[in-house]
């Protein structure tokens, strides 16, 4: 176990050596955000600022959104599955090279102990499972003023610490940006003008164990 104890601090240092994620934003003329996932918007409650039936032609809106429509992350109608996807039993991504290269045979006293291939493989799989940070996806209702109305949003697994010893947590490190249509109104009452405008919505695409 001495060699394992020695290897773990190296792992923690490697896991901490991630740059901070780039700042992300949701442009609502404008309304920046530097955190993911994007927080719920505080909307004007007056239904007069909602799109009307004639503004919700699927054919027209699909044409306006064009190639930005992504059925993997967008839905016009309420999706059948709204809950977060369960964390996988084993990470689907390949094991990081820094884990594969861990020397489990060397002891703190310079001696080497024999570690069988099966035992090494099982320990590395356990360590990879423990430090892995899956992205869990949940369908989110953006409200009537977005089209498509539903987005599959990513969240980092957060039920436990991802480091050993505990202290680190899963945090977003990468995101993908999807373009939606936003119903945007200017002016007041009879003088207001409303139209659909394109907005960029960032979605977490990768999480890592970080300090």
Beta strands, then each sheet from edge to edge (+ up, - down):
strand 1: 25-26
strand 2: 31-32
strand 3: 74-75
strand 4: 135-141
strand 5: 146-147
strand 6: 150-156
strand 7: 169-186
strand 8: 193-210
sheet 1: 1+ 2-
sheet 2: 3+ 6- 4+
sheet 3: 5+ 7- 8+
end
